[in-house]
């Protein structure tokens, strides 16, 4: 009987012998080392060794007897679990097993040229990490174990952890027989990430299921803090299809996490009994990104290599040795939530009323839930939890799973998107908001709240029970249309939320969301903070911390946001409309009032194209151009088309195009197409001249209607006259399409008119419009309308 197997002798065929975790490590060492994927060496005890341990100590019958008692009365879970673990504590390894472990540990020390080599001791259950069920974290892990006596003790503790309360409960829920499972112990050379960094990498967007991104979480120190949700880590998102292109840097999102704690080796483990200790991270390290771009891309390439080898999305743990700077993969297992989700239906939630915002954090899962709060401070109190309540706690670990499945929603103070709370919430289909920072302080027991995870990356806890709707969208049988049906998108998170829709690109991506909600400050205030108030300057300093300048902050934030939107549809076109704030809206940004005139009618004032070449705004417009250039050239998203809003005359178009070229966005260079909004009668009446300057038009039906009919779009008293189906408006649309097509130019429309009015959709099809772009929740409806209209025409 083999008691021990070296990792390099293992493959994915050895799950029955050494469990999923250890067989996966061996599979990578055997097959991916030549591709540059580094995995620390080590060995694994076998399932046979575990069974021999049970047999030698007479544990099989005793465990079965105790579990039979639990089946009769599940309230005895804690009592039965403790009794079984006590049996393991009293048991001893058979001598042949102990000898095999001692000899393997000595050999590992020789391989790394050190006595008492430091190792990680991890469980690897034969039913763990299977594609249909995630058992991650159900058994224990022990870090920085040195010396053979401590190693044997840690191995026995791993055996006992098969019968923690959480593991017993989890297996019962999943339908696995407790004694059918066997445990292998992986003994792996420690990576000194206590002096470096570590984290988790998913080769799929674990919240939306978008398959073309790698999502990496990173924190200082050993990786258990990230896995366990002890800290809010950095997050980096990489676009996979561009990773082989050495000319671009396809990092589409980077977020600095709080990284409050760092898990390190304990200096004197003998004195306290702990081999690791958490220390507070200095403020300078907390504000700094853990990984530079080079390491982010190296990890992402490894992720793609691992995913291709296993032919499925993967959940990977990595570590960076602080002494050598080398990256290592320390675990890899199948991703089990999005990979198993059905692709034929998209379930959408929508709040139908608003409430006061109480707490916010990272949104996990795309759902809404409501209920009364119940705060739980310790796993010792989980038996008091009332099913259907909103669980509020500092963080969760595997002991919490029995009540997490009973919760309407989960809110935690700490943790990131790859923390235990996030992973298990996705698996259970329970919406969660993690990393709020203060939920346990703000949310009192019995307070009724609504949890919203459908408003972007951020999740919101609102006061009271709010109304919401749930709709299942059938994506299985959508007709093909000649007319391109596209989406209007305001935020990067919305783009990722709706990527499954059968839309043919994004016809209108508005940068105003990024300026308002991400950048937050007026671009001229970022360039000239000395001109704004002390309060505004302090806010700007806080926003731009870690950036070389306010200009770089603006360019980076806008480029990342547009990059995510472009990635969600690549290679389909994404039309990005340059900023079209009115003066009163710009004035509302941080520091904005200093730079904006007071206009009586901002709707017809200094907006859109007229700002871009103005000496009073031109330097701010340069930032937008630099951001778009970064998206197209540095990131590689050549599917981005730039669109100019509210361009009043052909002469103004010339000035804007000259200014764009001056700032690196030259129409035609690197395939850049530039569209113009058709929202002013002059755009239609002089369409032939605009065709000479632009590659296409997008009809802004709201502005075109108000300026054709002379009706303010927000005037309630004239709302009965405001109608996009007006013969005058339809004539404008018809004239534009005819002229544009005569010059071989593209024409689309962005607005809800085709969704609200079936006859308008039919009219547009009859006129031969090239595309209709509308809100995502209307896409399927309009596709059906367009398909019917195309049959009739």
C-alpha positions in Angstrom: 0.0 0.0 0.0 1.2 3.5 -0.9 1.1 5.8 2.1 2.7 8.7 0.4 2.8 9.9 -3.3 5.1 12.7 -4.6 3.1 15.5 -6.3 5.0 15.2 -9.5 3.9 11.6 -9.9 0.2 12.5 -9.7 -2.3 13.5 -12.4 -6.0 14.3 -12.6 -6.6 10.5 -12.8 -5.6 10.2 -9.2 -8.6 11.8 -7.5 -9.6 8.6 -5.7 -6.0 8.2 -4.3 -5.2 11.8 -3.2 -8.3 13.9 -3.7 -9.0 16.7 -6.2 -6.7 19.3 -4.7 -3.5 17.2 -4.7 -4.2 15.4 -8.0 -4.7 18.9 -9.6 -1.3 20.1 -8.2 0.3 17.0 -9.7 -1.5 17.5 -13.0 -0.1 21.0 -13.2 3.5 20.1 -12.2 3.5 17.3 -14.9 1.9 19.2 -17.7 2.2 23.0 -17.2 5.7 23.4 -15.9 7.0 23.6 -19.5 4.6 26.4 -20.0 6.2 28.4 -17.2 3.5 27.7 -14.5 5.4 27.3 -11.2 3.9 25.0 -8.5 5.8 24.4 -5.3 6.9 20.8 -4.8 5.7 18.4 -2.1 4.0 15.1 -1.4 0.6 13.8 -0.4 -0.6 11.1 1.9 -3.0 8.8 0.2 -6.7 7.9 0.8 -5.5 4.4 1.7 -3.4 5.9 4.5 -6.5 7.6 5.8 -8.5 4.4 5.7 -5.6 2.6 7.4 -5.6 5.2 10.1 -9.4 4.7 10.7 -9.0 0.9 10.7 -6.0 0.8 13.0 -7.8 2.9 15.6 -11.2 1.2 15.2 -12.8 4.5 14.1 -15.1 3.3 11.3 -17.8 1.7 13.5 -17.5 4.4 16.2 -18.0 7.2 13.6 -21.0 5.4 12.0 -22.6 4.9 15.4 -22.3 8.6 16.3 -23.6 9.7 12.8 -26.6 7.4 13.1 -27.5 9.3 16.3 -27.2 12.5 14.4 -29.5 11.3 11.7 -32.1 10.7 14.3 -31.7 14.1 15.9 -29.9 16.8 13.8 -29.9 19.2 16.7 -27.0 17.2 18.1 -24.6 18.3 15.3 -22.1 20.1 17.6 -22.2 17.3 20.1 -21.6 14.6 17.5 -18.9 16.5 15.7 -17.0 17.1 18.9 -17.2 13.5 19.9 -15.9 12.3 16.5 -13.0 14.8 16.6 -12.1 13.6 20.1 -11.7 10.1 18.8 -9.2 11.4 16.2 -7.3 13.3 18.9 -6.8 10.1 20.8 -5.8 8.0 17.8 -2.3 7.4 16.5 -0.8 6.9 13.1 0.1 3.3 12.2 3.9 3.0 12.3 4.3 2.3 8.6 2.3 5.5 7.7 4.2 7.6 10.2 7.5 6.3 8.8 6.5 7.1 5.3 5.6 10.7 6.2 8.9 11.2 8.1 11.0 9.9 5.2 9.1 12.0 2.7 9.5 15.2 4.8 13.2 14.5 5.1 13.5 14.1 1.4 11.6 17.3 0.8 14.1 19.1 3.0 17.0 17.8 0.9 15.3 19.0 -2.3 15.1 22.5 -0.8 18.5 22.2 0.9 17.2 22.9 4.4 16.4 21.0 7.6 12.9 21.3 9.0 11.6 22.8 5.8 8.6 25.0 6.2 5.4 23.5 4.6 1.8 24.1 4.1 -0.4 21.2 5.2 -3.7 21.1 3.3 -6.6 18.7 3.2 -7.6 17.2 -0.1 -10.8 15.2 0.2 -11.7 12.6 -2.5 -15.1 14.3 -2.9 -13.7 17.8 -2.8 -13.4 20.2 -5.7 -15.6 18.2 -8.0 -17.2 20.0 -10.9 -20.7 19.7 -9.5 -20.1 20.8 -5.9 -17.5 23.0 -4.2 -16.1 21.6 -1.0 -13.5 24.3 -0.8 -12.6 25.2 2.8 -14.6 22.5 4.4 -11.5 20.9 5.9 -8.6 22.7 7.5 -5.3 24.1 6.4 -2.2 24.6 8.5 0.6 27.0 7.4 4.3 27.4 8.3 4.6 23.9 9.8 8.2 23.0 10.6 9.6 19.8 12.1 8.4 16.2 11.6 6.5 16.1 15.0 4.5 19.2 14.2 3.9 17.8 10.7 2.4 14.6 12.0 0.2 16.5 14.4 -1.0 18.8 11.6 -1.8 15.7 9.4 -3.9 14.2 12.1 -5.7 17.5 12.6 -6.5 17.5 8.9 -8.0 14.1 9.3 -10.1 15.3 12.2 -11.3 18.3 10.2 -13.2 15.9 8.0 -15.8 15.9 10.8 -16.0 19.6 11.7 -19.6 20.7 12.2 -19.5 22.6 8.9 -18.1 19.7 6.9 -20.7 17.3 8.3 -23.5 19.7 7.5 -22.2 20.5 4.0 -21.9 16.8 3.0 -25.3 16.0 4.4 -26.7 18.9 2.3 -24.8 17.7 -0.8 -25.9 14.1 -0.4 -22.5 12.5 0.2 -22.0 9.6 2.5 -19.6 10.6 5.2 -17.6 7.4 5.2 -17.4 7.2 1.4 -15.1 10.2 1.6 -11.4 9.7 2.3 -8.8 12.4 3.0 -5.4 13.0 1.6 -3.1 15.5 3.2 -1.0 17.7 0.9 2.4 18.7 2.2 3.8 21.5 0.0 6.8 23.8 0.3 5.6 27.1 1.7 5.9 30.2 -0.6 7.2 33.1 1.5 4.2 35.2 0.5 4.2 36.4 4.2 6.9 38.7 2.9 5.2 39.2 -0.4 1.6 38.8 -1.5 -1.1 36.2 -2.3 -4.6 35.9 -3.5 -7.2 34.2 -5.7 -7.7 34.2 -9.5 -10.9 33.3 -11.4 -10.7 32.6 -15.1 -14.3 33.7 -15.5 -16.2 36.7 -14.1 -17.6 34.9 -11.0 -20.5 37.3 -10.7 -21.7 37.7 -14.3 -20.3 34.6 -15.9 -18.6 36.6 -18.6 -16.1 34.2 -20.0 -13.4 36.5 -21.5 -12.0 38.0 -18.3 -9.6 37.0 -15.6 -10.4 38.4 -12.2 -7.5 38.6 -9.7 -7.7 39.5 -6.0 -4.5 40.3 -4.2 -3.4 41.3 -0.6 -0.2 41.5 1.3 0.9 38.4 3.2 -0.3 34.8 3.2 -3.4 34.1 1.1 -5.7 32.8 3.8 -6.8 36.4 4.5 -8.1 36.8 1.0 -9.8 33.3 0.9 -11.3 33.8 4.4 -12.5 37.3 3.8 -10.3 38.8 6.6 -9.4 41.7 4.3 -10.8 43.6 1.3 -8.2 42.9 -1.4 -7.1 44.7 -4.6 -9.0 43.6 -7.7 -7.7 43.4 -11.2 -9.6 42.4 -14.4 -7.8 41.3 -17.5 -9.3 40.7 -21.0 -8.2 37.2 -22.0 -8.4 37.5 -25.9 -5.7 40.1 -26.0 -3.2 38.4 -23.7 -1.1 37.0 -26.6 -0.8 40.4 -28.1 2.5 41.8 -26.8 1.6 45.3 -28.1 -1.3 46.0 -25.7 -1.9 45.9 -22.0 -5.4 44.4 -21.6 -5.9 45.3 -17.9 -9.4 46.7 -18.1 -10.0 47.4 -14.3 -7.9 47.9 -11.2 -9.3 48.7 -7.8 -7.2 49.3 -4.6 -8.5 47.3 -1.7 -8.2 48.3 2.0 -6.0 45.3 2.8 -6.3 46.0 6.5 -4.3 43.0 7.7 -1.2 41.0 6.7 -0.9 37.3 7.7 2.8 36.5 8.5 4.9 33.8 10.0 4.8 34.0 13.8 8.2 35.0 15.1 8.0 32.6 18.1 5.3 30.0 17.4 6.3 27.9 20.4 5.3 30.6 22.8 1.7 31.1 21.6 1.1 27.9 19.7 0.2 29.7 16.5 2.5 29.4 13.5 1.0 32.6 11.8 -0.1 35.9 13.0 -2.1 38.8 11.6 -0.5 42.3 11.7 -1.9 45.7 10.7 -0.8 46.9 7.3 0.9 50.4 7.2 -1.2 53.1 5.5 1.4 53.4 2.7 1.1 49.8 1.8 -2.7 49.8 2.0 -2.9 52.6 -0.5 -0.6 50.9 -2.9 -1.5 48.3 -5.5 -0.1 44.8 -4.5 0.8 43.7 -8.1 2.3 45.7 -10.9 1.0 45.3 -14.4 3.8 42.8 -15.4 2.8 40.4 -12.6 -0.9 40.9 -13.2 -0.4 39.8 -16.9 1.9 36.9 -16.0 -0.8 35.6 -13.6 -3.5 36.1 -16.2 -1.5 34.2 -18.8 -1.1 31.4 -16.3 -4.8 31.4 -15.7 -5.5 31.0 -19.4 -3.0 28.2 -19.6 -4.6 26.4 -16.7 -8.1 26.9 -18.0 -7.2 25.6 -21.4 -5.5 22.5 -19.9 -8.6 21.7 -17.8 -11.0 22.8 -20.5 -13.2 24.7 -18.1 -13.1 27.9 -15.9 -10.9 27.5 -12.9 -10.6 28.9 -9.3 -6.9 29.4 -8.6 -4.9 30.4 -5.6 -1.6 32.0 -6.1 1.3 33.4 -4.1 4.2 35.7 -4.7 7.5 35.0 -2.8 8.6 38.2 -1.2 12.3 37.2 -1.2 12.6 36.2 -4.9 9.6 38.0 -6.5 8.5 34.7 -8.1 4.9 33.8 -8.6 3.5 30.4 -7.8 0.2 28.5 -8.1 -0.6 26.8 -4.9 -4.1 25.4 -5.7 -6.4 25.1 -8.7 -9.9 23.7 -8.8 -13.0 24.0 -11.1 -15.2 27.1 -10.8 -18.5 25.6 -9.8 -21.1 28.4 -9.9 -21.1 30.2 -13.3 -19.8 27.1 -15.1 -22.9 25.2 -14.1 -25.4 28.0 -14.7 -27.9 27.6 -17.5 -27.3 29.9 -20.5 -30.8 29.8 -21.9 -32.4 32.2 -19.4 -31.4 35.5 -17.9 -33.1 36.4 -14.7 -33.4 40.1 -14.0 -34.4 42.0 -10.9 -35.5 45.6 -10.8 -36.3 47.9 -7.9 -39.6 49.7 -8.5 -39.3 52.1 -5.7 -36.5 54.0 -3.9 -35.4 54.2 -0.3 -32.8 55.8 2.0 -29.3 54.3 1.5 -28.0 52.9 4.8 -24.8 50.9 3.9 -23.0 49.9 0.7 -20.2 47.5 -0.3 -19.4 45.1 -3.2 -22.4 43.5 -4.8 -22.3 39.7 -5.1 -24.9 38.1 -7.3 -27.4 40.0 -9.4 -30.5 40.0 -7.3 -32.6 41.9 -4.8 -33.8 40.6 -1.4 -35.5 42.1 1.6 -36.1 41.1 5.2 -35.4 41.9 8.8 -31.7 42.2 10.0 -30.2 39.6 12.3 -26.6 40.3 13.5 -24.5 37.3 14.4 -21.1 38.0 16.0 -19.8 34.4 16.3 -20.3 31.0 14.8 -21.2 29.9 18.3 -24.5 31.8 18.0 -25.6 30.5 14.6 -28.2 28.2 16.1 -30.2 31.4 17.0 -30.5 32.5 13.3 -34.1 32.8 12.0 -34.6 31.6 8.5 -35.4 34.3 5.9 -33.6 37.1 7.8 -30.7 39.2 6.4 -27.5 37.9 8.0 -25.2 40.7 9.1 -21.8 39.8 10.4 -18.2 40.9 10.3 -17.1 38.0 8.0 -17.9 34.3 7.4 -16.0 31.1 7.3 -17.0 27.5 6.5 -18.6 27.2 9.9 -21.3 29.6 8.8 -22.6 27.7 5.8 -25.6 26.1 7.6 -27.1 29.5 8.3 -26.0 31.2 5.1 -28.2 28.9 3.1 -31.2 30.0 5.3 -30.5 33.8 4.9 -32.5 36.0 2.6 -29.3 38.0 2.0 -25.9 38.4 3.6 -24.0 41.6 4.5 -20.4 41.6 5.9 -18.0 44.2 7.1 -15.0 42.7 5.5 -14.0 40.6 2.4 -13.7 40.9 -1.3 -15.2 39.2 -4.4 -13.2 36.0 -3.7 -13.8 35.8 0.0 -15.6 32.9 1.6 -18.8 34.9 2.0 -18.8 35.9 -1.7 -18.0 32.4 -3.0 -20.6 30.6 -0.9 -23.3 33.2 -1.5 -22.9 32.7 -5.3 -23.1 29.0 -4.9 -26.2 29.2 -2.8 -27.8 31.8 -5.0 -28.1 34.2 -2.0 -27.4 37.9 -2.8 -24.6 39.4 -0.6 -22.9 42.7 0.0 -19.3 42.3 1.3 -16.7 44.7 2.5 -19.1 47.4 3.8 -16.8 48.3 6.6 -19.5 49.2 9.1 -22.6 47.1 8.5 -22.5 45.5 12.0 -22.4 49.0 13.5 -25.1 50.6 11.4 -27.7 47.8 11.0 -29.5 46.9 14.2 -31.4 43.7 14.8 -35.0 43.6 13.5 -34.5 46.6 11.2 -36.2 45.9 7.9 -34.0 46.5 4.9 -33.7 45.8 1.1 -30.5 44.4 -0.4 -29.9 45.5 -4.0 -27.1 43.9 -6.0 -28.5 45.0 -9.4 -27.1 48.6 -9.7 -23.6 47.9 -10.7 -20.4 46.8 -8.9 -21.6 48.4 -5.7 -24.3 46.8 -3.6 -26.7 48.9 -1.6 -28.7 48.3 1.6 -31.8 50.5 1.7 -34.0 51.3 4.6 -37.4 49.4 4.6 -38.9 46.7 2.5 -39.0 48.0 -1.1 -41.0 46.7 -4.0 -39.1 44.9 -6.8 -39.8 42.8 -9.8 -38.3 39.6 -11.1 -38.3 38.6 -14.8 -37.0 35.6 -16.7 -35.8 36.5 -20.1 -35.7 33.5 -22.6 -32.5 33.7 -24.7 -32.9 30.2 -26.3 -34.9 31.2 -29.4 -34.1 34.7 -30.6 -34.7 35.5 -34.3 -32.0 36.9 -36.5 -32.6 40.4 -38.0 -31.0 42.4 -40.8 -31.3 45.5 -38.7 -28.7 45.6 -35.9 -30.3 45.7 -32.5 -27.9 47.2 -30.0 -27.8 48.5 -26.4 -27.6 51.8 -24.6 -25.2 51.5 -21.7 -24.3 53.9 -19.0 -21.9 52.0 -16.7 -19.3 49.3 -16.9 -21.2 47.1 -14.5 -24.3 47.3 -16.6 -22.3 46.3 -19.7 -21.1 43.2 -17.8 -24.6 42.5 -16.4 -26.2 42.3 -19.8 -23.4 40.7 -21.9 -25.5 37.5 -22.5 -28.1 39.5 -24.4 -28.1 38.7 -28.2 -27.4 42.4 -28.9 -25.0 43.3 -31.7 -22.9 45.8 -29.9 -23.5 49.0 -27.9 -24.9 51.9 -29.9 -24.6 54.4 -27.1 -22.1 54.3 -24.3 -22.3 57.4 -22.2 -19.2 58.7 -20.5 -21.3 60.9 -18.2 -21.7 58.0 -15.7 -18.0 57.6 -15.4 -17.5 61.3 -14.8 -20.3 61.6 -12.3 -19.9 58.4 -10.3 -16.3 57.4 -10.7 -14.2 60.5 -11.4 -16.6 62.8 -9.6 -14.5 65.9 -10.0 -14.7 68.5 -12.8 -11.8 67.8 -15.2 -10.6 71.5 -15.0 -10.6 71.2 -11.2 -8.3 68.1 -11.5 -6.0 70.1 -13.8 -6.1 73.3 -11.6 -6.9 72.3 -8.0 -5.3 75.6 -6.9 -8.4 77.4 -8.3 -11.0 75.6 -6.2 -12.1 75.9 -2.6 -10.2 74.3 0.2 -13.0 71.7 0.7 -13.1 70.8 -3.0 -9.3 70.6 -3.1 -9.3 68.2 -0.1 -11.8 66.0 -1.9 -9.7 66.0 -5.0 -6.6 65.1 -3.0 -8.4 62.1 -1.5 -9.8 61.0 -4.9 -6.4 61.2 -6.7 -4.3 59.6 -3.9 -1.8 57.3 -5.5 -1.9 59.0 -8.9 0.9 61.1 -10.3 -1.6 63.9 -11.2 -5.2 64.7 -11.4 -4.9 64.4 -15.2 -3.6 60.8 -15.0 -6.4 60.0 -12.5 -9.0 61.2 -15.0 -7.5 59.4 -18.0 -7.0 56.1 -16.1 -10.4 56.0 -14.6 -12.2 56.8 -17.8 -10.0 54.4 -19.9 -10.7 51.6 -17.5 -14.4 52.2 -17.5 -14.6 52.4 -21.3 -12.3 49.4 -21.5 -14.8 47.2 -19.5 -17.7 48.4 -21.7 -15.7 47.6 -24.9 -14.7 44.2 -23.6 -18.2 43.2 -22.9 -19.1 43.2 -26.6 -15.8 42.7 -28.4 -15.5 42.4 -31.3 -18.9 43.9 -31.9 -18.8 47.8 -32.2 -19.1 50.0 -29.2 -20.1 53.6 -29.9 -18.7 55.9 -27.2 -20.4 59.3 -27.0 -18.0 62.0 -25.8 -19.1 64.1 -22.8 -22.4 66.0 -23.2 -22.9 67.6 -19.8 -24.8 70.9 -19.7 -23.1 73.7 -17.8 -25.4 73.3 -14.7 -24.5 69.6 -14.6 -20.7 70.3 -14.9 -21.1 72.8 -12.1 -22.4 70.1 -9.8 -19.1 68.2 -10.0 -16.5 68.6 -7.3 -14.9 72.0 -8.0 -17.1 72.6 -11.0 -18.8 75.8 -10.1 -15.6 77.8 -10.5 -15.3 76.9 -14.2 -18.9 77.0 -15.4 -21.0 80.0 -16.6 -24.5 80.5 -15.3 -26.8 79.9 -18.4 -30.5 80.6 -18.5 -31.0 77.7 -20.9 -28.2 75.1 -20.6 -30.1 72.7 -22.9 -29.3 75.0 -25.8 -26.0 76.4 -24.3 -22.4 75.5 -24.0 -22.6 71.7 -24.5 -21.2 68.9 -26.6 -19.0 69.8 -29.5 -18.8 73.5 -28.8 -16.8 72.8 -25.6 -14.2 70.6 -27.2 -12.3 73.3 -29.2 -13.0 76.2 -26.8 -9.9 77.7 -25.2 -12.0 77.6 -21.9 -12.3 73.8 -22.0 -9.9 72.4 -24.6 -7.3 71.1 -22.1 -10.1 69.2 -20.3 -11.2 67.7 -23.6 -7.7 66.5 -24.2 -8.1 64.1 -21.2 -11.1 62.4 -22.9 -9.1 62.0 -26.0 -6.1 60.5 -24.1 -8.5 58.1 -22.4 -10.0 56.9 -25.6 -6.6 56.6 -27.2 -5.5 54.4 -24.3 -8.5 52.2 -24.8 -8.0 51.7 -28.5 -4.1 51.7 -28.7 -2.8 50.6 -25.3 -5.6 48.2 -24.4 -6.4 47.1 -28.0 -10.1 47.8 -28.2 -10.3 48.9 -31.8 -14.0 48.1 -31.8 -14.5 51.5 -30.1 -16.1 54.1 -32.3 -16.1 57.7 -31.1 -19.3 59.8 -31.4 -19.6 63.7 -31.3 -22.7 65.0 -29.6 -24.6 68.3 -30.3 -22.4 69.3 -33.3 -24.3 72.3 -34.7 -22.5 73.0 -38.1 -20.1 71.4 -40.5 -17.6 74.1 -39.7 -17.8 73.2 -36.0 -17.3 69.6 -37.0 -14.0 70.6 -38.7 -12.8 72.3 -35.6 -13.6 69.3 -33.4 -12.0 66.8 -35.7 -8.8 69.0 -35.8 -8.8 69.2 -32.0 -9.2 65.4 -31.7 -6.4 64.8 -34.2 -4.2 67.2 -32.2 -4.8 65.0 -29.1 -4.1 61.7 -30.8 -7.6 60.7 -32.1 -7.3 61.2 -35.8 -10.3 59.9 -37.9 -9.1 56.9 -40.0 -5.9 56.3 -38.2 -5.8 52.7 -36.8 -9.2 52.3 -38.3 -10.8 54.9 -36.0 -14.4 55.7 -37.1 -16.1 58.9 -35.9 -19.9 59.3 -35.8 -21.9 62.4 -35.1 -25.2 62.6 -33.2 -28.1 63.6 -35.4 -30.2 65.6 -32.9 -30.3 69.1 -34.4 -32.3 69.9 -37.5 -29.1 71.2 -39.1 -27.6 67.7 -38.9 -30.4 66.6 -41.2 -30.6 69.6 -43.4 -26.9 69.6 -44.1 -26.5 65.9 -43.9 -24.5 65.8 -47.1 -21.9 68.0 -45.6 -21.7 66.1 -42.4 -21.3 62.9 -44.5 -18.0 64.3 -45.8 -16.7 64.6 -42.2 -18.1 61.6 -40.4 -18.5 57.9 -40.9 -22.0 57.6 -39.5 -24.9 59.1 -37.6 -26.8 58.2 -34.5 -30.2 59.8 -34.2 -30.8 61.2 -30.8 -34.6 61.1 -31.0 -35.4 63.0 -27.9 -33.3 66.1 -28.8 -34.3 65.9 -32.4 -38.0 65.8 -31.4 -37.7 68.8 -29.0 -35.8 70.9 -31.5 -38.0 70.0 -34.5 -41.2 70.6 -32.6 -39.9 73.4 -30.4 -41.0 71.6 -27.2 -38.8 71.3 -24.1 -38.4 67.6 -23.5 -38.9 68.1 -19.7 -41.9 70.5 -19.9 -44.8 68.6 -18.3 -47.4 71.0 -19.7 -46.4 70.3 -23.2 -45.8 66.5 -22.8 -49.0 65.7 -24.8 -47.3 67.3 -27.9 -44.0 65.6 -27.5 -44.1 62.6 -29.8 -41.2 61.0 -31.7 -43.9 59.7 -34.1 -44.7 63.2 -35.3 -44.8 63.4 -39.1 -42.2 66.2 -38.9 -39.8 64.1 -36.9 -40.3 61.0 -39.1 -39.7 63.2 -42.1 -36.4 64.3 -40.6 -35.4 60.7 -39.9 -36.4 59.7 -43.4 -34.4 62.5 -45.0 -31.3 61.7 -43.0 -31.3 58.0 -43.8 -31.8 58.7 -47.5 -28.9 61.2 -47.6 -26.6 59.1 -45.4 -27.1 56.0 -47.4 -26.6 57.9 -50.7 -23.1 58.7 -49.3 -22.5 55.2 -48.0 -22.8 56.3 -44.4 -24.1 54.4 -41.4 -27.3 55.5 -39.6 -28.6 54.3 -36.2 -31.0 55.5 -33.6 -30.5 55.5 -29.8 -33.6 55.9 -27.7 -36.6 54.0 -26.4 -39.0 55.1 -29.1 -38.8 51.7 -31.1 -39.5 49.9 -27.8 -42.4 52.1 -26.7 -44.0 52.3 -30.1 -44.1 49.2 -32.4 -45.2 51.3 -35.3 -42.1 53.5 -35.0 -39.9 50.3 -35.1 -41.7 49.3 -38.3 -41.2 52.7 -39.8 -37.5 52.6 -39.1 -37.2 49.2 -40.7 -39.1 50.4 -43.8 -36.7 53.4 -44.1 -33.7 51.0 -44.0 -32.1 52.2 -40.7 -28.9 50.2 -40.0 -29.4 49.9 -36.2 -31.6 50.6 -33.2 -30.0 51.0 -29.8 -32.1 51.0 -26.6 -32.1 50.1 -23.0 -31.0 46.5 -22.3 -34.3 45.3 -20.9 -36.0 46.2 -24.2 -33.6 44.4 -26.5 -35.5 41.1 -26.8 -38.8 42.9 -27.3 -37.5 45.1 -30.1 -35.7 42.1 -31.8 -39.1 40.4 -32.0 -40.7 43.6 -33.4 -37.9 44.2 -35.9 -38.1 40.6 -37.1 -41.8 40.9 -37.7 -41.4 44.2 -39.5 -38.7 42.8 -41.7 -40.9 39.9 -42.8 -43.6 42.4 -43.9 -41.1 44.6 -45.8 
